[in-house]
């Protein structure tokens, strides 16, 4: 392959087989190229649902044809229930910020639990960031967040509205490639608008009836913030707001390994195949009964376990 006229670039966003590339080698890094795949599909060994995602590095020719996806360092996935397939939301991340909120919509720790499983599965460093603290943070929320902090997960409270905690958040994002994932309405678009005021980002409202945000982000997109020397000091990939994160890429037998608070007890179970649900001699269940595992975390585990077990049964029906 003659690579004299080829460039390496980063996927910023893609839709309908058209991809915006930035940070092209040999070109003005601020310039965006509109490119297409060579043929109808890109030949890759994985990810048949969406072979290219924001953050992917690709090789493109001088005509704007994408020839190849370069090897990924990692990728952040979810299970697409409609397509019944693994879907990549972002690639080549240094970290993922899992956003939640207090007030409207309310704090939902079970979504955080699911997103942490996705991050662990994909070997991406997680950060929990809770927005709308200007609406008040209850002791119950602080207690729940302390559990994550105890597991070694960075936890940050902030408010886009007042600016509280924003300097600390921006410090965590600086000079890193960061994916942001969260349920609709938690303020992802408002956060991005505050960081990238020159970009028009539609800000959604939250349904008063259902306490859920309307989907304002329909496709994943990378935003770049440029420093004074002409290099990007912030690379943030916004992902579509979601109601739930499907876990079907994990087997029921493996689920407990994604709950780090089970680690001190799992090996003490009477049976190596213990599901930590109903078996006698389960050390994890005993730890829960002894208040060594937070009840919300254990309940979250049981719900996901039931979901995965039912999905496995349907697969073989």
C-alpha positions as CSV (number, residue, x, y, z in Angstrom):
1,X,0.0,0.0,0.0
2,X,1.4,3.4,-1.0
3,X,1.2,5.6,2.1
4,X,2.8,8.7,0.7
5,X,-0.6,10.5,0.3
6,X,-2.2,8.9,3.3
7,X,-3.0,10.6,6.6
8,X,-3.8,9.4,10.1
9,X,-6.8,11.1,11.7
10,X,-9.3,10.8,14.6
11,X,-13.0,10.2,14.2
12,X,-15.0,13.1,15.7
13,X,-18.4,11.8,14.8
14,X,-20.1,9.7,12.2
15,X,-23.6,9.3,10.7
16,X,-25.0,7.5,7.6
17,X,-21.5,6.4,6.4
18,X,-20.1,9.9,6.6
19,X,-17.4,10.6,9.2
20,X,-15.9,13.8,10.4
21,X,-12.1,13.5,11.0
22,X,-9.9,15.8,12.9
23,X,-6.3,16.0,14.1
24,X,-5.0,14.8,10.7
25,X,-1.3,14.2,10.4
26,X,0.3,16.7,8.0
27,X,-2.6,19.0,8.1
28,X,-3.9,21.9,10.2
29,X,-5.1,20.0,13.3
30,X,-8.1,22.3,13.7
31,X,-9.3,21.4,10.2
32,X,-12.2,18.9,9.9
33,X,-12.4,16.5,7.0
34,X,-15.6,14.9,5.8
35,X,-14.7,11.3,4.8
36,X,-16.4,8.1,3.8
37,X,-15.6,4.5,4.1
38,X,-13.9,2.6,1.3
39,X,-16.9,0.4,0.2
40,X,-20.0,-0.1,2.2
41,X,-18.3,-1.6,5.2
42,X,-14.9,-1.4,7.0
43,X,-13.1,-4.7,7.4
44,X,-12.5,-5.2,11.1
45,X,-12.3,-8.3,13.2
46,X,-14.7,-7.0,15.8
47,X,-17.6,-4.6,16.3
48,X,-19.9,-5.5,13.4
49,X,-22.6,-3.1,14.6
50,X,-20.5,0.1,14.4
51,X,-16.9,-0.4,13.3
52,X,-16.0,3.3,13.8
53,X,-16.7,5.4,16.8
54,X,-15.5,8.8,18.1
55,X,-11.9,8.5,19.3
56,X,-11.0,5.9,16.7
57,X,-7.8,6.5,14.8
58,X,-8.0,5.8,11.0
59,X,-6.0,6.0,7.9
60,X,-7.5,8.1,5.1
61,X,-6.3,8.9,1.6
62,X,-6.1,12.3,-0.1
63,X,-9.6,11.8,-1.5
64,X,-11.1,11.5,1.9
65,X,-11.6,7.8,1.8
66,X,-11.2,5.9,5.1
67,X,-9.0,2.9,4.3
68,X,-8.3,1.3,7.7
69,X,-9.1,1.6,11.4
70,X,-5.9,1.5,13.4
71,X,-5.7,-0.7,16.5
72,X,-7.7,0.4,19.5
73,X,-6.2,0.8,22.9
74,X,-9.7,0.2,24.4
75,X,-13.3,1.1,23.8
76,X,-16.3,1.8,25.9
77,X,-19.3,-0.5,25.1
78,X,-22.9,-1.1,25.9
79,X,-25.3,-3.8,24.8
80,X,-27.7,-2.5,22.1
81,X,-30.9,-4.3,22.9
82,X,-32.6,-3.5,19.6
83,X,-29.7,-4.8,17.6
84,X,-28.9,-7.6,20.0
85,X,-25.2,-6.7,19.7
86,X,-22.3,-5.0,21.4
87,X,-22.2,-1.3,20.5
88,X,-19.1,0.9,20.9
89,X,-19.8,4.4,22.3
90,X,-16.2,5.7,22.3
91,X,-12.7,4.4,21.6
92,X,-9.2,5.0,22.8
93,X,-10.2,6.6,26.1
94,X,-8.0,7.5,29.1
95,X,-11.0,7.6,31.3
96,X,-14.8,7.7,31.4
97,X,-16.9,10.2,33.5
98,X,-20.1,8.6,34.7
99,X,-22.5,11.5,35.3
100,X,-25.4,11.5,37.6
101,X,-27.4,14.2,39.2
102,X,-29.4,15.1,42.3
103,X,-32.8,16.8,42.2
104,X,-34.2,16.4,38.7
105,X,-33.6,13.7,37.6
106,X,-32.9,12.1,41.0
107,X,-29.8,10.3,42.0
108,X,-29.8,6.8,40.5
109,X,-27.0,4.6,41.9
110,X,-28.1,1.5,40.0
111,X,-27.2,3.3,36.7
112,X,-23.8,4.1,38.2
113,X,-23.4,0.4,39.1
114,X,-24.1,-0.6,35.5
115,X,-21.7,2.0,34.0
116,X,-19.0,0.9,36.4
117,X,-19.4,-2.6,35.1
118,X,-19.0,-1.4,31.5
119,X,-15.9,0.5,32.5
120,X,-14.4,-2.5,34.3
121,X,-15.2,-4.8,31.3
122,X,-13.5,-2.4,28.9
123,X,-10.5,-1.6,31.2
124,X,-11.3,2.2,31.2
125,X,-10.7,4.2,34.4
126,X,-14.0,5.5,35.8
127,X,-14.8,8.8,37.5
128,X,-18.2,9.5,39.1
129,X,-19.4,13.1,38.7
130,X,-22.6,14.2,40.3
131,X,-24.2,17.4,38.9
132,X,-26.8,19.8,40.2
133,X,-25.5,20.0,43.8
134,X,-27.0,23.5,44.0
135,X,-30.3,21.7,44.4
136,X,-29.0,20.1,47.6
137,X,-27.3,16.8,48.4
138,X,-28.9,14.5,51.0
139,X,-27.0,12.4,53.6
140,X,-28.4,9.3,51.8
141,X,-26.7,10.3,48.6
142,X,-23.4,11.1,50.4
143,X,-23.6,7.8,52.1
144,X,-24.0,6.0,48.8
145,X,-21.2,7.9,47.1
146,X,-18.9,7.0,50.0
147,X,-19.3,3.4,49.0
148,X,-17.8,4.1,45.6
149,X,-15.1,6.2,47.1
150,X,-14.2,3.3,49.4
151,X,-13.8,1.1,46.3
152,X,-11.1,3.5,45.0
153,X,-13.3,5.3,42.5
154,X,-12.9,9.1,42.3
155,X,-16.1,10.9,43.2
156,X,-16.7,14.5,42.4
157,X,-19.7,16.7,43.2
158,X,-20.3,19.8,41.1
159,X,-22.8,22.2,39.7
160,X,-22.8,23.6,36.1
161,X,-25.3,26.2,37.3
162,X,-23.2,27.7,40.0
163,X,-19.7,26.6,38.9
164,X,-19.1,24.7,42.2
165,X,-16.6,21.9,41.6
166,X,-16.0,22.9,38.0
167,X,-12.3,23.7,38.4
168,X,-11.7,20.3,40.0
169,X,-13.6,18.6,37.2
170,X,-11.7,20.4,34.4
171,X,-8.5,19.5,36.1
172,X,-9.4,15.8,35.9
173,X,-10.3,16.2,32.2
174,X,-7.2,18.2,31.2
175,X,-4.9,16.5,28.7
176,X,-6.9,13.3,28.6
177,X,-9.3,11.6,26.3
178,X,-12.5,11.4,28.3
179,X,-15.8,9.8,27.5
180,X,-18.9,11.1,29.2
181,X,-21.9,8.7,29.8
182,X,-25.1,9.5,31.7
183,X,-28.8,9.2,31.7
184,X,-30.8,11.9,29.9
185,X,-31.3,15.0,31.9
186,X,-28.3,14.8,34.2
187,X,-26.7,17.9,32.5
188,X,-24.2,16.5,30.0
189,X,-25.2,19.0,27.3
190,X,-25.1,21.9,29.8
191,X,-21.6,20.8,31.0
192,X,-20.3,20.7,27.4
193,X,-21.9,24.1,26.6
194,X,-20.0,25.6,29.6
195,X,-16.7,24.1,28.4
196,X,-17.3,24.8,24.7
197,X,-19.4,28.0,24.5
198,X,-18.6,28.5,20.8
199,X,-20.4,25.2,20.0
200,X,-24.2,25.2,19.7
201,X,-25.4,22.3,21.8
202,X,-29.1,21.7,22.3
203,X,-30.0,21.7,26.0
204,X,-32.8,19.3,26.8
205,X,-35.5,19.7,29.5
206,X,-36.5,17.1,32.1
207,X,-40.0,15.7,32.0
208,X,-41.8,16.6,35.2
209,X,-44.1,13.7,34.8
210,X,-41.4,11.0,34.5
211,X,-38.4,12.8,36.0
212,X,-36.4,11.8,32.9
213,X,-34.5,13.9,30.4
214,X,-35.5,14.1,26.8
215,X,-32.7,12.8,24.5
216,X,-30.9,15.8,23.1
217,X,-27.7,13.9,22.1
218,X,-28.5,11.3,19.4
219,X,-25.0,10.4,18.3
220,X,-21.6,10.3,20.0
221,X,-19.3,13.2,19.2
222,X,-15.8,14.3,20.2
223,X,-15.3,17.9,21.2
224,X,-11.8,19.5,21.2
225,X,-10.7,22.4,23.3
226,X,-7.6,24.2,22.0
227,X,-4.8,25.6,24.1
228,X,-2.8,28.7,23.3
229,X,-0.1,26.7,21.5
230,X,-2.5,25.2,19.0
231,X,-2.9,21.7,20.6
232,X,-6.0,20.3,22.2
233,X,-5.9,20.3,26.0
234,X,-9.4,18.7,26.3
235,X,-10.7,15.8,24.3
236,X,-14.2,14.9,25.4
237,X,-16.5,12.4,23.8
238,X,-20.2,13.0,24.6
239,X,-22.3,9.8,24.2
240,X,-26.1,9.7,23.7
241,X,-28.1,9.9,26.9
242,X,-29.5,6.5,27.8
243,X,-32.3,5.1,30.0
244,X,-30.5,1.9,30.9
245,X,-27.2,0.1,30.1
246,X,-27.7,-3.4,28.9
247,X,-25.2,-6.0,30.4
248,X,-25.7,-8.9,28.0
249,X,-22.1,-9.1,27.1
250,X,-21.4,-10.5,30.6
251,X,-22.3,-14.0,31.7
252,X,-24.2,-14.5,35.0
253,X,-21.2,-16.6,36.3
254,X,-18.8,-13.6,35.8
255,X,-21.0,-10.8,37.1
256,X,-19.8,-10.9,40.7
257,X,-16.2,-10.2,39.6
258,X,-17.3,-6.8,38.5
259,X,-18.5,-6.0,42.1
260,X,-15.2,-5.2,43.9
261,X,-16.9,-5.0,47.2
262,X,-17.5,-8.8,46.9
263,X,-13.8,-9.5,46.5
264,X,-12.9,-10.1,50.2
265,X,-15.6,-12.7,50.6
266,X,-16.1,-14.5,47.2
267,X,-13.3,-17.0,47.7
268,X,-14.8,-18.0,51.1
269,X,-18.1,-19.4,49.6
270,X,-18.8,-23.0,50.1
271,X,-19.2,-23.6,46.4
272,X,-16.9,-22.4,43.6
273,X,-20.0,-22.0,41.4
274,X,-21.8,-19.9,43.9
275,X,-24.0,-17.2,42.4
276,X,-24.3,-15.3,45.7
277,X,-28.0,-15.4,45.5
278,X,-29.6,-18.5,47.3
279,X,-26.8,-21.0,47.9
280,X,-26.0,-22.2,51.5
281,X,-22.6,-21.2,52.8
282,X,-22.4,-18.1,50.7
283,X,-19.9,-15.7,52.2
284,X,-21.1,-12.8,50.1
285,X,-24.6,-13.2,51.3
286,X,-23.3,-13.4,54.9
287,X,-21.3,-10.2,54.4
288,X,-24.4,-8.5,53.2
289,X,-26.4,-9.7,56.3
290,X,-23.5,-8.5,58.5
291,X,-23.7,-5.0,56.9
292,X,-20.3,-5.4,55.2
293,X,-21.8,-4.9,51.8
294,X,-24.1,-2.0,51.2
295,X,-27.7,-3.2,50.6
296,X,-28.2,-1.1,47.5
297,X,-25.1,-2.6,45.9
298,X,-26.3,-6.1,46.7
299,X,-29.8,-5.4,45.4
300,X,-28.2,-4.0,42.2
301,X,-26.2,-7.2,41.8
302,X,-29.3,-9.4,42.2
303,X,-31.3,-7.3,39.7
304,X,-28.5,-7.6,37.0
305,X,-28.0,-11.3,37.8
306,X,-31.7,-11.9,37.2
307,X,-31.6,-9.9,34.0
308,X,-28.6,-11.8,32.7
309,X,-30.0,-15.2,33.7
310,X,-33.2,-14.6,31.9
311,X,-31.3,-13.4,28.8
312,X,-29.3,-16.6,28.8
313,X,-32.4,-18.7,29.1
314,X,-34.1,-16.9,26.2
315,X,-31.0,-17.4,24.0
316,X,-31.3,-21.2,24.3
317,X,-35.1,-21.4,24.0
